[in-house]
Amino acid sequence: MSENSAVSPPVRPMRRAPTKRPASWWRASARRPVLLPDRATYRHASAEGRNVMEAEPMGKAAEEVRQLYKWT
């Protein structure tokens, strides 16, 4: 082998450090009555620069957002 053809070591994927949240966050999240599941409507509306209330006003995602607004 020549000097210029060095073999690089294998690349390892980066690991994320676990997030440390205060205990109060867990208690607050347990009281939250509304959860927003992962729906395609959220991604599609965001890609169009709109919110789900504008994209699909009568859809499930819009109803979940309405419930969240009522709770806050």
C-alpha positions as semicolon CSV with decimal commas, in nm:
position;residue;x (nm);y (nm);z (nm)
1;M;0,000;0,000;0,000
2;S;0,118;0,349;-0,072
3;E;0,128;0,623;0,187
4;N;-0,162;0,815;0,028
5;S;-0,413;0,531;0,035
6;A;-0,492;0,530;0,406
7;V;-0,804;0,345;0,517
8;S;-1,040;0,555;0,723
9;P;-1,201;0,403;1,032
10;P;-1,570;0,303;1,011
11;V;-1,817;0,580;1,090
12;R;-2,049;0,528;1,384
13;P;-2,392;0,687;1,392
14;M;-2,429;0,967;1,645
15;R;-2,633;0,895;1,952
16;R;-2,859;1,148;2,112
17;A;-2,817;1,219;2,476
18;P;-3,130;1,141;2,674
19;T;-3,327;1,454;2,749
20;K;-3,355;1,542;3,112
21;R;-3,687;1,696;3,200
22;P;-3,790;1,812;3,542
23;A;-4,032;1,595;3,737
24;S;-4,290;1,874;3,716
25;W;-4,303;1,829;3,337
26;W;-4,410;1,466;3,376
27;R;-4,680;1,560;3,625
28;A;-4,809;1,836;3,396
29;S;-4,815;1,606;3,093
30;A;-5,018;1,350;3,289
31;R;-5,288;1,615;3,348
32;R;-5,310;1,708;2,980
33;P;-5,646;1,574;2,858
34;V;-5,576;1,621;2,487
35;L;-5,306;1,440;2,290
36;L;-5,219;1,526;1,932
37;P;-5,136;1,203;1,750
38;D;-4,911;1,192;1,446
39;R;-5,148;1,261;1,158
40;A;-5,056;1,322;0,795
41;T;-5,281;1,629;0,798
42;Y;-5,039;1,811;1,030
43;R;-4,746;1,747;0,795
44;H;-4,939;1,830;0,477
45;A;-5,081;2,152;0,617
46;S;-4,739;2,259;0,747
47;A;-4,581;2,192;0,407
48;E;-4,843;2,419;0,249
49;G;-4,782;2,693;0,507
50;R;-5,125;2,647;0,667
51;N;-5,261;2,498;0,986
52;V;-5,498;2,203;1,008
53;M;-5,794;2,432;1,077
54;E;-5,740;2,588;0,733
55;A;-5,647;2,270;0,548
56;E;-5,925;2,041;0,673
57;P;-6,163;2,233;0,900
58;M;-6,394;1,936;0,954
59;G;-6,121;1,671;0,996
60;K;-6,011;1,480;1,305
61;A;-5,692;1,685;1,342
62;A;-5,889;2,010;1,343
63;E;-6,120;1,872;1,613
64;E;-5,819;1,774;1,825
65;V;-5,680;2,127;1,794
66;R;-6,019;2,272;1,893
67;Q;-6,018;2,052;2,204
68;L;-5,667;2,169;2,285
69;Y;-5,772;2,535;2,251
70;K;-6,070;2,473;2,481
71;W;-5,843;2,314;2,741
72;T;-5,593;2,603;2,743
